[in-house]
Amino acid sequence: MKTATIKVLKDELEHQNSKELLELCLKLIRFKKENKELLTYLLFEAHNEEQYRETVKKEIDVLFSEVNTKSYFYIRKSVRKILTTTKKYIRYSKNKETEIELLLYFCLQLKNVKPSIKKSPRIQNVLITQVRLIRKGIDKLHEDLQFDYNEKLIELDL
């Protein structure tokens, strides 16, 4: 089966009535967990971005508290999983401020992991890469926000 382009799908959806659209949405959210999470964000959390950020930060806290610290291998695996989850929530929002805020929070939590990540170059590279992404994102924001986020980046002490 060949997948249709977004334009073709959009044109076809415009010809559907509201009941048929509802049925299609319900089929989509049954198919994949990410679809359900995205629809949950769009319906319930998109109107209050600040509360959404706080909810995601709490989830990041929980994930970091569950990190297996027996070896750097396990720490790295857990960190990659947490980063993937964080990026998924950023993708739902598509808001640059949310992206920077959540990545900053991730980096701060990563820096505070015990044992110290300074003994693992691979984990440090994850941190350095995310800081680069944060800096790129900050450059796209308004000057006042740039100043605020640059201050937070300095607090991160990298």
HELIX and SHEET records of a PDB file:
HELIX    1   1 ILE A    6  GLU A   14  1                                   9    
HELIX    2   2 SER A   18  PHE A   31  1                                  14    
HELIX    3   3 LYS A   33  THR A   40  1                                   8    
HELIX    4   4 TYR A   41  GLU A   45  3                                   5    
HELIX    5   5 GLU A   49  SER A   65  1                                  17    
HELIX    6   6 TYR A   72  SER A   93  1                                  22    
HELIX    7   7 LYS A   96  LYS A  111  1                                  16    
HELIX    8   8 ILE A  117  LYS A  119  5                                   3    
HELIX    9   9 PRO A  121  ASP A  139  1                                  19    
HELIX   10  10 GLU A  143  GLU A  155  1                                  13    
END                                                                             
